[in-house]
């Protein structure tokens, strides 16, 4: 009996210890690589396997728990908590104003909702440019406080390459970003495509190569001509993720609000991205739902009996009315009695 109890306690103890480990390591060191389980967290190993097989990688942005759950349900490979939240969530014209603390709030919400995709967080403008130590410190915070798996940083200047290398050496996975880099619109002169002349096209390829050399596991190519994206993809050993870069990249990324047709943020009031395909018109559905709600409330059609589920028994209601009358609240008692009568289900026969 005692030995049986000991065995049960041991099993219970092991179960508890496993349950409360938030980040169970993948069993690849001793067991060797295994086929990807659809319910298993996507890792860099999985992305490399897809890239090696020529299978396109899917990436979508998310900024909160509901959008993360949608990505998770759809089986998207990578969930990017983008600084585009500055525009599509916070209503700014550019990505520049969003702070690290604001980004961390988005990261934590997404991490709670997306259990399967690899989670990548953007380093916001002003949080990694000053020094290598600032860049590493920011990346560490995104992982530790945001619950994110990897970070993405923009640009290909020497200082950015050095920062990317330092972050990788600190043990943090990095995605690079070349072509149109929205954080650099002050230098670029606005949201302008890149790689449209010889020098610019060569620079895209060379910058991507430098980011690969720095240790990045992938590079985003934004708003460059398809031949430039194809050349860059061919030159690299790591996957490229295109956005407005044509079909020759290793994968694609779109902004959640863009692909769903939720085009309410300020930048889209001026220009809709030419590269974005709207797979739905969710914005129109939301607008109609809100208008319908407003109309039904205005006409006292909502809520009706079917959306007023909480009942009070007849005897309790009678006692309640009596107590109200004793307290001198005759008008309130009358209102309660009238409400109860109106909430009674109709006994009239349904039409055939």
C-alpha positions, 0 to 999 in steps of 0.5 A: 500500500505504502509503495503504491502511494509512493509511486502515485505521489511520484507520478503526481509530482512529475505531472505538476512539475511538467505542467508548471514549466512554461517553456518546455524545451524541444526534444531535439538534442538527443532525439534528433529532428522530428516531423512538425506536429500541427499543434506544436510551437513553430521553431526556427528548425521548422522554418528552415525545414520549410525553406529547404523543401521550398515550402512558402512561409506564412507571416501575418501581423497581430497586435492583441489577443483576438488577432493572435487567436485567429492566426493560431487557428489558421495555422499561420507560421509566424506571428509578427507583433509589428510596430505597424501597431502605431498606425493600425491600432494607435492611429498615427500616420507612421510607425515612429511614435510607438514606444517600447512599453506600448509594444510590450503590451501588444507582445504580451497580449499576442503571446497569450493568444498565439500558442503555435506560431513563432512569435516575432516582435519589432524593435520600435524606432528609438530603442536600438539605434544609440548603441549596441548595449541599447539594442541588446537591452531592448531585445532582451526586454522584448523576449523576457517581458513580451514573451516573444521568440525572436525580434526584427529590426530595420535597416542595413547601415553598418551600425544596424548590422553590428546591432543585429550581430550583437543581439544574435550573439546575446542568444536572441534570434533576429529577422532583418528588414531591407528595402522600404524601411518605414522607420527611415521615412525621414531619410527615404522621403516617405513610403517609397519603393526601393531597388528601382535603379542599379545602385539601389537594387545592388544595395538591397542584395548586399544589405541582405547578405550582410544581415545574413552574415550577422546571423539573422535567420531571415530577412524581410524584403519590403516594396522592391521589384520582383527581380530584385527580390528573386536575386536576393532570395537566390543569393541568400541561404536564409528565407526571405519574407516579402511584402510588396516584393512579388512572388519569388520570396521564401514567404509572404507577410501582410498586415492583419488589418490590411488583408482583412479589409479593415482600412480605417487607419490614417495612412490608408485614408490617404493611400491603400498599399498597392501590394495588399490583397484584401481577402475580406471586407471586415471593416464594412461588416463591422460598420454595418453591425454597429449601424444595425445595433444603433438602429435597434437600440434607438427603436427599442428593439434590442434587447428583446425577451430572447436577449434578456435571459435572467429570470425572477420567479413569479413568487419572488416577483410578487414579494419584490413588488410588495416590498417596493410598495411598502417602501413607498416606491409605487412607481417603481413597483408599477415599472417592474410589473410592466417589465415582467409582463412585456418579457412574458413569451408570446402565446400566440400561435406561430404562422404556418 
